[in-house]
Amino acid sequence: MYDVVIIGAGPHALSLLSRMLINTPDKYEERPDNKSLFFKNKSGVYKTKVKDNPQTRNTPRQLSTYLRKGGVIDENVLNNICVIDRHGGWMTQWSKQFDALGISHLRSTSSIHPDAFDLHTLVQFAEDHRREGELLEIDGGIRGSKFTGPFIVPSLGLFWDFCKSVVKRHKLEDFVTKGFVTRLLPKDGGYDVCLASGDVIVAKQVVVATGNIGVKRIPGWARDVYDGCVDGSLLHTWDIINNSDATGIHTSDVCKQMVKLNMRNPINNTGNTVVIVGGGLSSAHLVVKAAMSGADQIHLVCRSSIKVRQFDLELEWIGRSRFIKLADFYSMKSFEKRSHVVRSSRGGGSITPYVHQQLVKLQESGRLIIHEDTEVWECNKDENHWSIQLSNGHMVDCYIIWLATGSIVDVTMNPLFCDVIKELPINIIDDLPVLTDDLEWGCGSGLYVMGALGGLVLGPDALNLAGARGGASRIAHRLKC
Ligand SMILES: Cc1cc2nc3c(=O)[nH]c(=O)nc-3n(C[C@H](O)[C@H](O)[C@H](O)COP(=O)(O)OP(=O)(O)OC[C@H]3O[C@@H](n4cnc5c(N)ncnc54)[C@H](O)[C@@H]3O)c2cc1C
């Protein structure tokens, strides 16, 4: 029996282990009971004590020493923890999603990463390895009075190498057990963690850090045709992320996909036309990916108008005003209100200024047509090409449709919680569980939840790397090993 089983080996799980293993206190731990950040007034309203953007606590020399030598790791703690991931390694799913969509830089800033030692370790890592060129300073045009920047985002390669160094510093190489967890059965004093292989791992405490489990949001008009389409000509983003074939060819490679579909000599004048549906960053990355991999003509169909912003939530949630927003959020007793904040602050999909510039260039070259405030009315497959009727009057013929329509976050749709919901019922508001302040599934259950499902406790960026940091700090101090 393990003291702790962590399901998932993404950045959230890594942040949690780092927080558990690093013994230095973090002034910026985002928890209502963190007295260096927040205080509660007599009326029970939280206020923040901090007026600046988060600062580093260490000198560059201390940071470099830590990066070289690591901290003191309590190996006894590690012996009592098991991390299970279906890919059998750290952050495999994470890198697959960036790779498949051809993303060059993270959206979040360089202070947000899984290493609990200090906010500044990623920047110091870049400096120590002479890779400062991979820290991209984003145009100041997005500055607001609430966050003046600097807006520095790391390249994918830099972030990935840094995360590998986090794994090494914390002695977590070869730590992940390969396995797909199908059920989580509560039992006296713990849980049976059931794997698809038939094996059962017994744990006193469990942390679910499975990220976005890929429940695809398929628009109504596509539901029938999507289920029946097996030739790869109608795909959701998650299919593209998960379906690189044995040769490593991603399904987002339009030319190779056309060859696969036997459509080298297109008839009906449709050429290598691709229709992409969705208005968020994934849809924009897919447009660029389609253009780079041979699409002659791309139609981007968005339900609303394109929103251009660096972060996937309102600017007030980033930088120094973040703590004011968090204090307001913690003060809300109504979980319905919190749910409203979580959804409204994200406000649907948006595209970074950097990727938007690439779309503008493609539009100017005539290869991209953006249909804003437009819905798909009808979609039919005729022989081997699709005909799509749009609400703006356009009719588009194409061979490939990609749905970048996002995922559904709903605890009741996650098979891991099926038995838990029955045996340990808690409130569920707008599909999100009402967890305790420490992200526990009801007091004393020993089951903790990270990621988007912690939204009612952590706030709108529960699913992001910032949420990983906040979630880790709440759970780490509760786990007993
Ligand atoms: C394209 C894209 C770009 C993004 N960019 C950013 C960004 O720049 N900054 C940011 O803050 N956020 C970003 N995000 C948000 C993103 O969700 C987080 O960065 C991060 O990937 C979430 O980490 P996680 O650990 O929760 O999930 P994941 O990275 O998905 O890791 C979860 C792991 O759990 C495993 N797993 C799932 N179910 C099971 C099971 N039943 N059994 C065993 N293993 C299982 C999976 O294999 C996976 O490895 C981005 C998201 C996407 C899709």
The ligand as a Tripos MOL2 file, in Angstrom:
@<TRIPOS>MOLECULE
LIG
   53    58     1     0     0
SMALL
NO_CHARGES

@<TRIPOS>ATOM
      1 C1         -2.3610   23.6670  -26.6420 C.3       1 LIG1
      2 C2         -2.3260   24.0940  -25.2110 C.ar      1 LIG1
      3 C3         -1.4440   25.0860  -24.7930 C.ar      1 LIG1
      4 C4         -1.4220   25.4810  -23.4600 C.ar      1 LIG1
      5 N1         -0.5440   26.4630  -23.0690 N.ar      1 LIG1
      6 C5         -0.5050   26.8320  -21.7910 C.ar      1 LIG1
      7 C6          0.4380   27.8220  -21.3390 C.ar      1 LIG1
      8 O1          1.2480   28.3470  -22.0920 O.2       1 LIG1
      9 N2          0.4270   28.1650  -20.0130 N.ar      1 LIG1
     10 C7         -0.4330   27.5970  -19.1260 C.ar      1 LIG1
     11 O2         -0.3870   27.9550  -17.9530 O.2       1 LIG1
     12 N3         -1.3420   26.6720  -19.5260 N.ar      1 LIG1
     13 C8         -1.3940   26.2740  -20.8260 C.ar      1 LIG1
     14 N4         -2.2850   25.3210  -21.2230 N.ar      1 LIG1
     15 C9         -3.1850   24.7620  -20.2330 C.3       1 LIG1
     16 C10        -2.7370   23.3350  -19.9200 C.3       1 LIG1
     17 O3         -3.9010   22.6500  -19.6370 O.3       1 LIG1
     18 C11        -1.7110   23.1880  -18.8160 C.3       1 LIG1
     19 O4         -0.5640   23.8670  -19.1610 O.3       1 LIG1
     20 C12        -1.2370   21.7570  -18.5180 C.3       1 LIG1
     21 O5         -1.0200   20.9310  -19.6050 O.3       1 LIG1
     22 C13        -2.1830   21.0790  -17.6110 C.3       1 LIG1
     23 O6         -1.3980   20.1800  -16.8820 O.3       1 LIG1
     24 P1         -2.0100   18.9050  -16.1940 P.3       1 LIG1
     25 O7         -0.9190   18.2800  -15.4290 O.co2     1 LIG1
     26 O8         -3.2580   19.2640  -15.4810 O.co2     1 LIG1
     27 O9         -2.4980   18.0030  -17.4260 O.3       1 LIG1
     28 P2         -1.6880   17.1830  -18.5270 P.3       1 LIG1
     29 O10        -0.5160   17.9170  -19.0060 O.co2     1 LIG1
     30 O11        -2.7020   16.7620  -19.5380 O.co2     1 LIG1
     31 O12        -1.2040   15.8990  -17.7160 O.3       1 LIG1
     32 C14        -2.1300   14.9350  -17.2140 C.3       1 LIG1
     33 C15        -1.5500   13.5580  -17.3860 C.3       1 LIG1
     34 O13        -2.4770   12.6270  -16.8660 O.3       1 LIG1
     35 C16        -2.4700   11.4560  -17.6640 C.3       1 LIG1
     36 N5         -3.7530   10.7880  -17.5080 N.ar      1 LIG1
     37 C17        -4.9850   11.2860  -17.7650 C.ar      1 LIG1
     38 N6         -5.9430   10.3880  -17.4590 N.ar      1 LIG1
     39 C18        -5.2840    9.2920  -16.9820 C.ar      1 LIG1
     40 C19        -5.7210    8.0270  -16.4810 C.ar      1 LIG1
     41 N7         -7.0180    7.7180  -16.3870 N.pl3     1 LIG1
     42 N8         -4.7800    7.1340  -16.0940 N.ar      1 LIG1
     43 C20        -3.4480    7.4320  -16.1620 C.ar      1 LIG1
     44 N9         -2.9950    8.6190  -16.6150 N.ar      1 LIG1
     45 C21        -3.9020    9.5360  -17.0150 C.ar      1 LIG1
     46 C22        -2.2130   11.9560  -19.0760 C.3       1 LIG1
     47 O14        -1.5700   10.9630  -19.8280 O.3       1 LIG1
     48 C23        -1.3170   13.1710  -18.8330 C.3       1 LIG1
     49 O15         0.0470   12.8640  -19.0170 O.3       1 LIG1
     50 C24        -2.3130   24.8960  -22.5380 C.ar      1 LIG1
     51 C25        -3.2090   23.9170  -22.9720 C.ar      1 LIG1
     52 C26        -3.2150   23.5110  -24.3000 C.ar      1 LIG1
     53 C27        -4.1920   22.4510  -24.7400 C.3       1 LIG1
@<TRIPOS>BOND
     1     1     2 1
     2     2     3 ar
     3     2    52 ar
     4     3     4 ar
     5     4     5 ar
     6     4    50 ar
     7     5     6 ar
     8     6     7 ar
     9     6    13 1
    10     7     8 2
    11     7     9 ar
    12     9    10 ar
    13    10    11 2
    14    10    12 ar
    15    12    13 ar
    16    13    14 ar
    17    14    15 1
    18    14    50 ar
    19    15    16 1
    20    16    17 1
    21    16    18 1
    22    18    19 1
    23    18    20 1
    24    20    21 1
    25    20    22 1
    26    22    23 1
    27    23    24 1
    28    24    25 2
    29    24    26 1
    30    24    27 1
    31    27    28 1
    32    28    29 2
    33    28    30 1
    34    28    31 1
    35    31    32 1
    36    32    33 1
    37    33    34 1
    38    33    48 1
    39    34    35 1
    40    35    36 1
    41    35    46 1
    42    36    37 ar
    43    36    45 ar
    44    37    38 ar
    45    38    39 ar
    46    39    40 ar
    47    39    45 ar
    48    40    41 1
    49    40    42 ar
    50    42    43 ar
    51    43    44 ar
    52    44    45 ar
    53    46    47 1
    54    46    48 1
    55    48    49 1
    56    50    51 ar
    57    51    52 ar
    58    52    53 1
@<TRIPOS>SUBSTRUCTURE
     1 LIG1         1 GROUP 0 **** ****
